[in-house]
């Protein structure tokens, strides 16, 4: 089945395009500090480049491998050394699968008087792989959930509760998710898809509890990207999307232009202008609470209070 069949707009992008260009004035990130997990390579590194193009003042890339992070920071500094203003790139080792490491990340930022306005949750745990879920090791499965759900959750909690956050200051949370939430996943992706679905569902709940004026939350599928991670189990000759698509889309998702999708899960492939112009799409967002959310569909929406009252009648 072609991915085009999952399109909800006439245009299906595989590369960046003007509406999500980080140099677009309405997408400016000027004066903002941005933290990107998994920022040393692949999509995370390209997201860092896009936020630099959008004028972010500080870009913190976090990852487990110090050497990779340091090399990435050197490349970024060299590329943007003549930008005005010149962004500050900070490489900080950290493992979001480890609670103590997460605490250390935020203690460091606070000690450096850095208030993070935008958090991009890009790091992910893809394993275990295998054709039979019941033959997988429980510890390996839980490592995936510990990173993709627990780690992302704890990063979000620390982000929202920053001591340096001015009262009333809006935050932007961008969750890099996966299309396997919408597509029946292959046997090798099941634990990964389940953990990513769990956290994407959690972001929808958080969005229900916190208005967009407080924290804007967008989850998105980045596309089919060839990277160090996918190279381990995928064919390089497949039709891959360009890295610039999710990188620039992350900037768009952290801008006021994406505020109307607060709490929803969308694909970077979908044309943002066509989405906004689609009256039927907008109507579904307003009327269907579960539209582009992670849930089991099939029953008429009913509140918990209504359900309990019905049970007691």
Backbone as CSV, one residue per row, in Angstrom:
resi,resn,N_x,N_y,N_z,CA_x,CA_y,CA_z,C_x,C_y,C_z
1,UNK,0.841,-1.199,0.000,0.000,0.000,0.000,0.875,1.247,0.000
2,UNK,0.560,2.182,-0.874,1.318,3.427,-0.952,0.968,4.329,0.216
3,UNK,1.994,5.037,0.742,1.731,5.989,1.820,0.815,7.105,1.362
4,UNK,0.775,7.352,0.030,-0.101,8.404,-0.490,-1.562,8.145,-0.128
5,UNK,-1.900,6.865,0.094,-3.288,6.535,0.420,-3.665,7.005,1.818
6,UNK,-2.670,7.402,2.615,-2.941,7.921,3.954,-2.971,9.449,3.958
7,UNK,-2.941,10.033,2.774,-2.926,11.486,2.690,-4.299,12.064,2.993
8,UNK,-4.336,13.191,3.671,-5.600,13.886,3.912,-5.618,15.224,3.186
9,UNK,-4.566,15.536,2.447,-4.529,16.731,1.609,-4.170,16.307,0.187
10,UNK,-4.509,17.151,-0.746,-4.240,16.854,-2.150,-2.742,16.680,-2.398
11,UNK,-1.942,17.493,-1.716,-0.489,17.456,-1.871,0.135,16.571,-0.796
12,UNK,1.047,15.714,-1.216,1.747,14.805,-0.299,3.234,15.124,-0.397
13,UNK,3.772,15.826,0.601,5.152,16.303,0.543,6.147,15.228,0.961
14,UNK,7.277,15.220,0.262,8.393,14.356,0.641,9.652,15.177,0.906
15,UNK,9.536,16.467,0.770,10.637,17.384,1.033,10.036,18.669,1.584
16,UNK,10.872,19.574,2.072,10.364,20.827,2.620,9.738,21.682,1.530
17,UNK,9.004,22.715,1.946,8.325,23.592,0.994,8.122,24.957,1.655
18,UNK,7.810,25.991,0.880,7.811,27.364,1.410,6.970,27.610,2.662
19,UNK,5.820,26.953,2.786,4.933,27.229,3.928,5.554,26.856,5.264
20,UNK,6.513,25.925,5.266,7.141,25.527,6.526,8.614,25.934,6.578
21,UNK,9.020,26.815,5.683,10.413,27.252,5.660,10.776,27.958,6.961
22,UNK,11.870,27.579,7.609,12.256,28.207,8.882,12.684,29.668,8.733
23,UNK,12.892,30.114,7.488,13.246,31.513,7.271,12.010,32.394,7.103
24,UNK,10.840,31.785,7.124,9.584,32.517,7.022,9.373,33.348,8.292
25,UNK,9.075,34.628,8.140,8.995,35.548,9.286,8.012,35.076,10.353
26,UNK,6.885,34.517,9.937,5.858,34.102,10.903,6.265,32.877,11.713
27,UNK,7.344,32.211,11.312,7.818,31.033,12.033,9.062,31.333,12.866
28,UNK,9.398,32.602,12.993,10.622,33.007,13.697,10.673,32.454,15.122
29,UNK,11.846,31.978,15.490,12.100,31.489,16.847,13.097,32.397,17.566
30,UNK,13.171,33.630,17.105,14.149,34.587,17.626,14.048,34.734,19.137
31,UNK,15.208,34.686,19.794,15.271,34.877,21.242,14.912,33.659,22.058
32,UNK,14.584,32.552,21.424,14.148,31.364,22.150,15.286,30.354,22.317
33,UNK,15.252,29.662,23.452,16.153,28.536,23.678,15.375,27.265,23.358
34,UNK,15.994,26.388,22.571,15.341,25.168,22.099,16.154,23.960,22.552
35,UNK,15.502,22.968,23.133,16.174,21.731,23.541,15.671,20.601,22.660
36,UNK,16.597,19.841,22.074,16.250,18.753,21.170,16.884,17.463,21.682
37,UNK,16.068,16.479,22.021,16.618,15.194,22.434,16.969,14.381,21.190
38,UNK,17.994,13.544,21.308,18.454,12.813,20.138,18.968,13.771,19.075
39,UNK,19.649,14.831,19.513,20.036,15.902,18.611,21.395,15.765,17.963
40,UNK,22.097,14.667,18.216,23.442,14.523,17.690,23.524,14.064,16.247
41,UNK,22.453,13.507,15.725,22.477,13.000,14.357,21.074,12.828,13.815
42,UNK,20.983,12.401,12.558,19.702,12.116,11.948,18.738,13.288,11.979
43,UNK,17.475,12.976,12.266,16.433,14.001,12.278,16.729,15.078,13.319
44,UNK,17.214,14.667,14.486,17.482,15.630,15.558,18.483,16.688,15.154
45,UNK,19.553,16.270,14.476,20.568,17.221,14.010,19.967,18.190,12.994
46,UNK,19.157,17.655,12.079,18.536,18.520,11.065,17.526,19.477,11.695
47,UNK,16.839,19.034,12.745,15.919,19.922,13.456,16.690,21.073,14.087
48,UNK,17.869,20.776,14.639,18.714,21.823,15.216,19.090,22.846,14.148
49,UNK,19.423,22.385,12.955,19.765,23.287,11.847,18.579,24.180,11.489
50,UNK,17.403,23.593,11.451,16.219,24.369,11.072,15.877,25.434,12.107
51,UNK,16.029,25.093,13.393,15.755,26.101,14.420,16.808,27.211,14.379
52,UNK,18.035,26.865,13.996,19.063,27.895,13.840,18.694,28.834,12.689
53,UNK,18.189,28.268,11.603,17.752,29.090,10.469,16.586,29.995,10.866
54,UNK,15.786,29.530,11.827,14.632,30.304,12.289,15.012,31.355,13.330
55,UNK,16.296,31.433,13.676,16.770,32.493,14.556,16.784,32.182,16.027
56,UNK,16.654,30.910,16.413,16.714,30.568,17.846,18.035,31.042,18.443
57,UNK,17.983,31.557,19.666,19.190,32.119,20.276,20.099,31.042,20.862
58,UNK,19.508,30.009,21.443,20.275,28.891,22.011,19.640,27.587,21.574
59,UNK,20.466,26.647,21.176,19.983,25.336,20.763,20.787,24.285,21.519
60,UNK,20.085,23.553,22.378,20.724,22.528,23.199,20.415,21.164,22.601
61,UNK,21.455,20.441,22.217,21.261,19.095,21.677,21.681,18.085,22.744
62,UNK,20.808,17.139,22.989,21.019,16.138,24.041,21.056,14.752,23.413
63,UNK,21.951,13.921,23.891,22.045,12.550,23.417,22.949,11.745,24.322
64,UNK,23.027,10.451,24.069,23.802,9.572,24.946,25.292,9.570,24.630
65,UNK,25.670,9.834,23.374,27.064,9.697,22.957,27.747,11.056,22.886
66,UNK,28.634,11.302,23.809,29.303,12.601,23.923,30.063,12.975,22.656
67,UNK,30.802,12.032,22.096,31.611,12.314,20.906,30.737,12.737,19.729
68,UNK,29.617,12.066,19.561,28.692,12.395,18.469,28.110,13.789,18.671
69,UNK,27.713,14.090,19.903,27.152,15.408,20.220,28.175,16.522,19.978
70,UNK,29.381,16.310,20.456,30.420,17.332,20.297,30.714,17.585,18.824
71,UNK,30.776,16.523,18.031,31.026,16.673,16.596,29.882,17.423,15.923
72,UNK,28.663,17.120,16.344,27.495,17.811,15.780,27.529,19.297,16.116
73,UNK,27.876,19.620,17.359,27.940,21.021,17.776,28.995,21.784,16.981
74,UNK,30.132,21.139,16.704,31.193,21.781,15.915,30.683,22.094,14.508
75,UNK,29.979,21.142,13.900,29.428,21.354,12.561,28.425,22.505,12.549
76,UNK,27.571,22.537,13.549,26.547,23.581,13.617,27.173,24.959,13.822
77,UNK,28.154,25.034,14.699,28.819,26.324,14.943,29.509,26.839,13.689
78,UNK,30.122,25.932,12.948,30.813,26.322,11.722,29.802,26.818,10.675
79,UNK,28.687,26.110,10.540,27.687,26.470,9.536,27.036,27.817,9.816
80,UNK,26.815,28.116,11.096,26.059,29.330,11.430,26.915,30.422,12.072
81,UNK,28.237,30.345,11.896,29.129,31.320,12.526,28.943,32.736,12.001
82,UNK,28.418,32.861,10.804,28.216,34.191,10.220,26.766,34.658,10.292
83,UNK,25.930,33.892,10.973,24.526,34.290,11.115,24.423,35.463,12.080
84,UNK,23.404,36.296,11.852,23.173,37.438,12.738,21.735,37.409,13.240
85,UNK,21.539,37.239,14.550,22.584,36.958,15.554,23.070,35.509,15.431
86,UNK,24.235,35.241,15.972,24.803,33.896,15.906,24.225,33.030,17.026
87,UNK,23.580,31.915,16.676,23.013,31.064,17.730,24.100,30.384,18.560
88,UNK,23.781,30.131,19.816,24.682,29.397,20.705,24.269,27.936,20.683
89,UNK,25.214,27.056,20.387,24.936,25.621,20.359,25.583,24.965,21.575
90,UNK,24.768,24.217,22.313,25.246,23.550,23.522,24.998,22.052,23.395
91,UNK,26.055,21.268,23.496,25.937,19.815,23.477,26.000,19.305,24.909
92,UNK,24.996,18.524,25.307,24.969,18.020,26.689,24.593,16.545,26.689
93,UNK,25.467,15.736,27.247,25.208,14.298,27.308,24.053,14.004,28.255
94,UNK,23.173,13.123,27.824,22.047,12.752,28.672,21.279,11.588,28.074
95,UNK,20.761,10.737,28.920,19.994,9.564,28.502,18.581,9.712,29.044
96,UNK,17.606,9.918,28.154,16.245,10.142,28.651,15.581,8.857,29.134
97,UNK,16.283,7.747,29.004,15.786,6.513,29.600,16.198,6.357,31.042
98,UNK,16.912,7.360,31.574,17.423,7.313,32.942,16.958,8.547,33.712
99,UNK,16.221,8.335,34.783,15.648,9.448,35.545,16.716,10.389,36.089
100,UNK,17.807,9.820,36.603,18.877,10.648,37.172,19.525,11.512,36.096
101,UNK,19.661,10.968,34.917,20.248,11.717,33.804,19.343,12.881,33.398
102,UNK,18.045,12.631,33.370,17.089,13.701,33.042,17.179,14.818,34.072
103,UNK,17.230,14.442,35.353,17.364,15.443,36.416,18.632,16.261,36.232
104,UNK,19.726,15.601,35.838,21.000,16.275,35.633,20.925,17.279,34.486
105,UNK,20.201,16.920,33.430,20.044,17.826,32.283,19.413,19.140,32.723
106,UNK,18.315,19.045,33.458,17.581,20.251,33.838,18.303,21.039,34.934
107,UNK,19.045,20.353,35.793,19.862,21.063,36.787,20.951,21.874,36.094
108,UNK,21.544,21.287,35.060,22.565,21.996,34.285,21.975,23.245,33.637
109,UNK,20.835,23.107,33.001,20.209,24.248,32.323,19.879,25.360,33.308
110,UNK,19.352,24.980,34.455,19.014,25.965,35.471,20.266,26.666,36.004
111,UNK,21.354,25.898,36.150,22.606,26.482,36.655,23.208,27.466,35.661
112,UNK,22.885,27.253,34.374,23.393,28.149,33.329,22.408,29.284,33.010
113,UNK,21.346,29.359,33.824,20.325,30.388,33.648,19.661,30.316,32.266
114,UNK,19.441,29.076,31.810,18.820,28.858,30.503,17.368,28.443,30.683
115,UNK,16.474,29.255,30.177,15.043,28.933,30.185,14.671,28.405,28.803
116,UNK,14.210,27.170,28.734,13.873,26.521,27.470,12.426,26.846,27.089
117,UNK,12.262,27.444,25.917,10.924,27.789,25.428,10.323,26.675,24.574
118,UNK,11.198,25.934,23.885,10.728,24.891,22.965,11.434,23.582,23.295
119,UNK,10.653,22.527,23.505,11.202,21.194,23.744,10.789,20.290,22.590
120,UNK,11.775,19.708,21.904,11.506,18.768,20.819,11.900,17.381,21.295
121,UNK,10.907,16.521,21.472,11.140,15.156,21.940,11.361,14.265,20.724
122,UNK,12.623,14.061,20.392,12.976,13.328,19.185,13.651,11.993,19.476
123,UNK,14.324,11.862,20.614,15.021,10.611,20.936,14.019,9.466,21.053
124,UNK,14.434,8.289,20.601,13.524,7.140,20.650,14.311,5.844,20.798
125,UNK,13.644,4.854,21.360,14.204,3.504,21.499,13.422,2.591,20.563
126,UNK,14.098,1.979,19.574,13.418,1.208,18.522,13.311,-0.291,18.818
127,UNK,13.996,-0.770,19.795,14.111,-2.213,19.996,13.193,-2.696,21.124
128,UNK,12.952,-4.024,21.222,13.569,-5.130,20.480,12.923,-5.363,19.118
129,UNK,13.631,-6.081,18.260,13.116,-6.476,16.956,12.904,-7.980,16.957
130,UNK,11.979,-8.444,16.145,11.746,-9.880,16.069,10.356,-10.191,15.562
131,UNK,10.151,-11.381,15.028,8.865,-11.748,14.430,7.822,-12.230,15.429
132,UNK,8.225,-12.472,16.668,7.283,-13.037,17.652,7.399,-12.261,18.956
133,UNK,6.399,-11.460,19.238,6.432,-10.604,20.424,6.582,-11.417,21.703
134,UNK,5.917,-12.566,21.769,5.952,-13.365,22.987,7.312,-14.008,23.235
135,UNK,8.205,-13.951,22.254,9.557,-14.476,22.437,10.541,-13.366,22.780
136,UNK,10.044,-12.136,22.886,10.920,-11.017,23.223,11.180,-10.982,24.723
137,UNK,12.297,-10.395,25.091,12.667,-10.258,26.495,11.912,-9.087,27.116
138,UNK,11.281,-9.344,28.249,10.498,-8.306,28.908,11.346,-7.068,29.199
139,UNK,12.584,-7.282,29.636,13.448,-6.151,29.975,13.691,-5.256,28.767
140,UNK,13.866,-5.875,27.590,14.081,-5.095,26.372,12.839,-4.307,25.987
141,UNK,11.680,-4.931,26.129,10.425,-4.232,25.822,10.241,-3.047,26.765
142,UNK,10.516,-3.255,28.042,10.320,-2.194,29.011,11.334,-1.062,28.840
143,UNK,12.517,-1.373,28.291,13.483,-0.312,27.981,12.886,0.659,26.970
144,UNK,12.174,0.104,25.984,11.518,0.947,24.995,10.460,1.836,25.624
145,UNK,9.637,1.253,26.492,8.595,2.045,27.154,9.211,3.053,28.128
146,UNK,10.321,2.678,28.762,10.956,3.569,29.717,11.477,4.828,29.040
147,UNK,11.965,4.685,27.794,12.448,5.841,27.046,11.311,6.569,26.349
148,UNK,10.540,5.838,25.562,9.536,6.450,24.691,8.314,6.975,25.434
149,UNK,8.063,6.445,26.623,6.941,6.934,27.433,7.459,7.614,28.699
150,UNK,8.133,6.860,29.547,8.588,7.400,30.827,9.569,8.547,30.682
151,UNK,10.573,8.373,29.824,11.565,9.432,29.636,10.970,10.691,29.046
152,UNK,10.137,10.531,28.034,9.490,11.696,27.423,8.550,12.391,28.407
153,UNK,7.874,11.587,29.218,6.986,12.164,30.234,7.777,12.999,31.238
154,UNK,8.883,12.451,31.749,9.669,13.165,32.750,10.334,14.406,32.160
155,UNK,10.757,14.336,30.905,11.288,15.528,30.237,10.216,16.612,30.162
156,UNK,8.993,16.206,29.881,7.888,17.155,29.775,7.574,17.794,31.122
157,UNK,7.562,16.983,32.175,7.289,17.496,33.521,8.329,18.549,33.911
158,UNK,9.601,18.253,33.681,10.663,19.206,34.009,10.580,20.462,33.145
159,UNK,10.212,20.292,31.901,10.054,21.412,30.975,8.988,22.390,31.466
160,UNK,7.845,21.845,31.827,6.725,22.687,32.267,7.027,23.356,33.604
161,UNK,7.775,22.688,34.465,8.027,23.195,35.820,9.388,23.869,35.983
162,UNK,9.916,24.433,34.924,11.204,25.120,35.018,11.134,26.275,36.019
163,UNK,12.086,26.350,36.947,12.098,27.456,37.922,12.234,28.825,37.260
164,UNK,12.861,28.864,36.089,13.107,30.134,35.414,11.952,30.579,34.515
165,UNK,10.915,29.781,34.454,9.793,30.113,33.564,9.004,31.312,34.097
166,UNK,8.932,32.386,33.312,8.135,33.541,33.744,6.657,33.169,33.846
167,UNK,5.976,33.782,34.777,4.562,33.495,34.968,3.780,33.839,33.704
168,UNK,2.991,32.878,33.244,2.169,33.103,32.063,2.882,32.885,30.742
169,UNK,4.151,32.512,30.786,4.913,32.316,29.552,4.495,31.029,28.844
170,UNK,4.091,31.136,27.594,3.713,29.959,26.822,4.939,29.129,26.468
171,UNK,4.763,27.814,26.458,5.801,26.879,26.038,5.341,26.164,24.774
172,UNK,6.296,25.557,24.077,5.968,24.763,22.889,6.601,23.390,23.003
173,UNK,5.764,22.361,22.961,6.223,20.977,23.011,5.967,20.326,21.657
174,UNK,7.018,19.790,21.040,6.904,19.110,19.754,7.320,17.659,19.953
175,UNK,6.396,16.751,19.700,6.639,15.320,19.894,6.802,14.641,18.536
176,UNK,8.016,14.148,18.250,8.263,13.433,16.998,7.801,11.989,17.194
177,UNK,6.718,11.635,16.530,6.098,10.321,16.732,6.338,9.443,15.503
178,UNK,5.367,8.630,15.131,5.553,7.694,14.025,4.237,7.334,13.353
179,UNK,4.295,7.068,12.047,3.097,6.702,11.287,2.561,5.338,11.695
180,UNK,3.383,4.532,12.370,2.920,3.196,12.748,1.756,3.255,13.727
181,UNK,1.487,4.437,14.266,0.283,4.615,15.084,-0.962,4.487,14.208
182,UNK,-0.871,4.965,12.963,-2.012,4.936,12.048,-2.029,3.713,11.142
183,UNK,-0.836,3.151,10.884,-0.723,2.019,9.973,-0.566,0.745,10.782
184,UNK,-1.188,-0.334,10.326,-0.984,-1.615,11.003,0.502,-1.929,10.930
185,UNK,1.206,-1.987,12.055,2.666,-2.114,12.009,3.138,-3.505,11.623
186,UNK,4.338,-3.544,11.056,4.957,-4.829,10.752,5.386,-5.502,12.030
187,UNK,5.703,-6.783,11.979,6.045,-7.527,13.194,7.251,-6.983,13.933
188,UNK,8.181,-6.344,13.211,9.381,-5.845,13.867,9.168,-4.527,14.592
189,UNK,8.068,-3.851,14.337,7.873,-2.525,14.914,6.833,-2.483,16.019
190,UNK,6.244,-3.621,16.356,5.118,-3.620,17.285,5.421,-2.993,18.648
191,UNK,6.469,-3.398,19.371,6.726,-2.762,20.672,7.013,-1.267,20.538
192,UNK,7.751,-0.889,19.511,8.053,0.522,19.260,6.761,1.287,18.997
193,UNK,5.916,0.750,18.115,4.662,1.423,17.787,3.775,1.571,19.021
194,UNK,3.742,0.534,19.846,2.904,0.569,21.047,3.373,1.648,22.020
195,UNK,4.701,1.754,22.202,5.218,2.747,23.136,5.035,4.169,22.602
196,UNK,5.227,4.347,21.301,5.032,5.673,20.710,3.566,6.070,20.749
197,UNK,2.681,5.109,20.539,1.250,5.386,20.622,0.865,5.793,22.038
198,UNK,1.470,5.121,23.023,1.151,5.416,24.420,1.505,6.857,24.771
199,UNK,2.709,7.305,24.378,3.077,8.670,24.740,2.307,9.699,23.927
200,UNK,2.030,9.404,22.667,1.241,10.337,21.859,-0.164,10.475,22.435
201,UNK,-0.713,9.370,22.950,-2.013,9.444,23.631,-1.903,10.306,24.878
202,UNK,-0.789,10.178,25.593,-0.586,10.961,26.818,-0.495,12.454,26.514
203,UNK,0.159,12.805,25.389,0.241,14.229,25.037,-1.141,14.797,24.741
204,UNK,-2.020,13.950,24.178,-3.389,14.411,23.932,-4.113,14.716,25.230
205,UNK,-3.903,13.896,26.235,-4.517,14.132,27.547,-3.964,15.412,28.181
206,UNK,-2.639,15.579,28.110,-2.022,16.783,28.676,-2.563,18.033,27.980
207,UNK,-2.752,17.939,26.661,-3.294,19.074,25.905,-4.723,19.402,26.337
208,UNK,-5.485,18.373,26.691,-6.847,18.610,27.194,-6.823,19.354,28.523
209,UNK,-5.799,19.100,29.322,-5.708,19.683,30.661,-5.030,21.048,30.680
210,UNK,-4.277,21.353,29.617,-3.525,22.610,29.578,-3.801,23.327,28.252
211,UNK,-4.402,24.502,28.286,-4.744,25.218,27.047,-3.516,25.611,26.250
212,UNK,-3.726,25.841,24.966,-2.629,26.168,24.061,-1.885,27.425,24.488
213,UNK,-2.570,28.336,25.174,-1.925,29.559,25.651,-0.859,29.263,26.708
214,UNK,-0.984,28.101,27.360,-0.027,27.695,28.392,1.104,26.857,27.796
215,UNK,0.723,25.836,27.039,1.715,24.992,26.381,1.119,24.411,25.112
216,UNK,1.673,24.789,23.986,1.209,24.288,22.698,1.861,22.942,22.433
217,UNK,1.041,21.916,22.170,1.522,20.556,22.006,1.126,20.016,20.637
218,UNK,2.108,19.642,19.848,1.854,19.051,18.542,2.678,17.768,18.428
219,UNK,2.039,16.671,18.037,2.737,15.427,17.738,2.690,15.211,16.230
220,UNK,3.802,14.734,15.654,3.766,14.511,14.211,4.632,13.342,13.777
221,UNK,4.204,12.737,12.675,4.986,11.689,12.008,5.989,12.389,11.099
222,UNK,7.292,12.097,11.243,8.305,12.863,10.515,8.494,12.482,9.049
223,UNK,7.910,11.353,8.639,8.159,10.859,7.304,9.002,9.594,7.369
224,UNK,9.300,9.040,6.210,10.116,7.830,6.142,11.544,8.283,5.856
225,UNK,12.340,8.338,6.898,13.662,8.959,6.838,14.761,7.912,6.968
226,UNK,15.743,7.988,6.077,16.902,7.094,6.167,17.920,7.715,7.114
227,UNK,18.242,7.007,8.178,19.152,7.537,9.196,20.003,6.403,9.751
228,UNK,20.833,6.728,10.708,21.678,5.721,11.350,20.832,4.613,11.969
229,UNK,19.694,5.004,12.546,18.826,4.020,13.188,18.145,3.101,12.188
230,UNK,17.561,3.678,11.138,16.842,2.860,10.157,17.788,2.054,9.289
231,UNK,19.028,2.502,9.152,20.012,1.797,8.319,20.283,0.389,8.828
232,UNK,20.027,0.150,10.111,20.314,-1.149,10.709,19.345,-2.238,10.260
233,UNK,18.143,-1.819,9.775,17.174,-2.841,9.406,16.381,-2.508,8.138
234,UNK,16.780,-1.463,7.394,16.014,-1.057,6.219,16.899,-0.953,4.984
235,UNK,16.277,-1.031,3.826,16.967,-0.969,2.546,17.203,0.488,2.149
236,UNK,18.464,0.827,1.916,18.819,2.197,1.548,18.181,2.613,0.235
237,UNK,17.834,1.647,-0.622,17.305,1.951,-1.947,15.799,2.200,-1.970
238,UNK,15.160,2.145,-0.813,13.735,2.464,-0.753,13.519,3.946,-1.054
239,UNK,12.277,4.331,-1.274,11.950,5.733,-1.542,11.840,6.475,-0.213
240,UNK,12.903,7.154,0.167,12.954,7.851,1.448,12.563,9.313,1.302
241,UNK,12.048,9.892,2.389,11.761,11.329,2.406,13.027,12.092,2.766
242,UNK,13.039,13.374,2.429,14.195,14.212,2.734,14.168,14.657,4.200
243,UNK,15.341,14.716,4.819,15.465,15.131,6.225,14.882,16.525,6.467
244,UNK,14.967,17.386,5.449,14.500,18.762,5.616,13.003,18.838,5.905
245,UNK,12.244,17.817,5.484,10.794,17.844,5.708,10.453,17.848,7.201
246,UNK,10.860,16.829,7.981,10.528,16.874,9.415,11.270,17.977,10.168
247,UNK,12.472,18.326,9.698,13.251,19.361,10.384,12.529,20.703,10.330
248,UNK,12.106,21.089,9.141,11.390,22.363,9.003,9.986,22.280,9.594
249,UNK,9.376,21.089,9.507,8.034,20.924,10.068,8.046,21.128,11.579
250,UNK,9.125,20.708,12.235,9.228,20.882,13.689,9.192,22.362,14.057
251,UNK,9.838,23.201,13.241,9.802,24.646,13.484,8.379,25.163,13.303
252,UNK,7.724,24.725,12.239,6.331,25.139,12.009,5.450,24.709,13.182
253,UNK,5.648,23.491,13.677,4.830,22.971,14.779,5.041,23.741,16.070
254,UNK,6.161,24.435,16.186,6.458,25.225,17.388,6.081,26.692,17.201
255,UNK,5.327,26.989,16.157,4.948,28.369,15.866,3.460,28.590,16.106
256,UNK,3.039,29.847,16.187,1.608,30.139,16.352,0.761,29.610,15.192
257,UNK,1.361,29.400,14.025,0.607,28.915,12.872,0.041,27.516,13.096
258,UNK,0.625,26.773,14.032,0.166,25.405,14.292,-0.744,25.314,15.515
259,UNK,-1.070,26.433,16.128,-1.807,26.420,17.401,-3.164,25.733,17.293
260,UNK,-3.775,25.783,16.132,-5.119,25.202,15.957,-5.095,23.674,15.969
261,UNK,-3.882,23.071,15.929,-3.746,21.620,15.987,-3.287,21.156,17.367
262,UNK,-3.440,22.001,18.352,-3.031,21.689,19.724,-3.566,20.331,20.171
263,UNK,-2.645,19.449,20.569,-3.037,18.143,21.086,-3.258,17.068,20.048
264,UNK,-3.100,17.410,18.767,-3.386,16.438,17.710,-2.108,15.789,17.163
265,UNK,-2.312,14.672,16.459,-1.224,13.945,15.813,-1.399,14.050,14.305
266,UNK,-0.411,14.649,13.638,-0.495,14.878,12.190,0.756,14.331,11.501
267,UNK,0.732,14.338,10.184,1.867,13.863,9.399,2.563,15.043,8.747
268,UNK,3.899,15.013,8.724,4.657,16.069,8.061,4.378,16.089,6.563
269,UNK,3.911,14.960,6.017,3.600,14.879,4.584,2.444,15.801,4.183
270,UNK,1.532,16.064,5.103,0.304,16.781,4.754,0.578,18.275,4.597
271,UNK,0.077,18.850,3.539,0.299,20.270,3.261,-0.439,21.137,4.284
272,UNK,0.294,21.990,4.983,-0.303,22.746,6.091,-1.304,23.794,5.602
273,UNK,-1.052,24.391,4.449,-1.990,25.383,3.919,-3.293,24.732,3.482
274,UNK,-3.193,23.572,2.857,-4.393,22.864,2.422,-5.203,22.377,3.614
275,UNK,-4.520,21.946,4.667,-5.227,21.530,5.878,-6.064,22.669,6.437
276,UNK,-5.444,23.841,6.536,-6.133,24.988,7.134,-7.291,25.466,6.265
277,UNK,-7.151,25.308,4.959,-8.199,25.768,4.050,-9.349,24.768,3.925
278,UNK,-9.141,23.553,4.413,-10.142,22.495,4.307,-11.204,22.671,5.401
279,UNK,-12.364,23.150,5.031,-13.426,23.428,6.009,-13.918,22.158,6.688
280,UNK,-13.948,21.059,5.946,-14.399,19.801,6.527,-13.409,19.310,7.580
281,UNK,-12.132,19.490,7.304,-11.098,19.105,8.262,-11.244,19.925,9.545
282,UNK,-11.404,21.230,9.404,-11.562,22.111,10.565,-12.815,21.763,11.356
283,UNK,-13.869,21.402,10.641,-15.128,21.034,11.295,-14.940,19.776,12.138
284,UNK,-14.203,18.813,11.605,-13.965,17.575,12.351,-13.121,17.843,13.596
285,UNK,-12.146,18.751,13.481,-11.344,19.102,14.658,-12.222,19.664,15.768
286,UNK,-13.196,20.483,15.387,-14.063,21.127,16.373,-15.079,20.156,16.970
287,UNK,-15.583,19.251,16.156,-16.702,18.423,16.580,-16.316,17.033,17.076
288,UNK,-15.163,16.516,16.641,-14.767,15.167,17.011,-13.563,15.211,17.953
289,UNK,-13.821,14.979,19.205,-12.753,15.039,20.202,-11.651,14.022,19.928
290,UNK,-12.013,12.886,19.321,-11.038,11.844,19.069,-10.346,11.932,17.723
291,UNK,-10.686,12.943,16.917,-10.097,13.075,15.587,-8.601,13.395,15.691
292,UNK,-7.770,12.578,15.028,-6.311,12.706,15.069,-5.772,12.615,16.501
293,UNK,-6.437,11.786,17.295,-5.968,11.429,18.633,-5.745,9.917,18.658
294,UNK,-5.014,9.456,19.651,-4.778,8.022,19.792,-5.853,7.455,20.715
295,UNK,-6.696,6.586,20.149,-7.774,5.979,20.929,-8.361,4.828,20.125
296,UNK,-9.114,3.986,20.789,-9.855,2.941,20.094,-11.201,3.528,19.711
297,UNK,-11.441,3.677,18.423,-12.672,4.268,17.951,-13.742,3.191,17.753
298,UNK,-15.001,3.618,17.712,-16.066,2.662,17.453,-17.268,2.842,18.353
299,UNK,-17.072,3.449,19.524,-18.178,3.725,20.423,-18.461,5.213,20.444
300,UNK,-19.689,5.575,20.598,-20.062,6.975,20.696,-19.376,7.594,21.909
301,UNK,-18.813,8.784,21.715,-18.099,9.463,22.798,-19.022,9.678,23.994
302,UNK,-18.537,9.337,25.175,-19.328,9.511,26.390,-18.387,9.897,27.521
303,UNK,-18.797,10.845,28.327,-17.947,11.294,29.419,-17.938,10.258,30.537
304,UNK,-16.911,10.322,31.376,-16.809,9.394,32.505,-18.005,9.577,33.450
305,UNK,-18.368,10.851,33.703,-19.496,11.115,34.602,-20.781,10.505,34.059
306,UNK,-20.993,10.664,32.745,-22.204,10.117,32.137,-22.199,8.595,32.210
307,UNK,-21.033,7.990,32.022,-20.926,6.543,32.079,-21.242,6.030,33.489
308,UNK,-20.674,6.703,34.499,-20.916,6.283,35.885,-22.378,6.448,36.279
309,UNK,-22.993,7.548,35.831,-24.392,7.781,36.137,-25.278,6.715,35.489
310,UNK,-24.906,6.311,34.256,-25.685,5.300,33.568,-25.574,3.952,34.274
311,UNK,-24.352,3.648,34.764,-24.144,2.392,35.473,-24.944,2.325,36.757
312,UNK,-25.127,3.485,37.377,-25.830,3.515,38.652,-27.339,3.587,38.523
313,UNK,-27.826,3.802,37.310,-29.281,3.957,37.127,-29.993,2.624,37.043
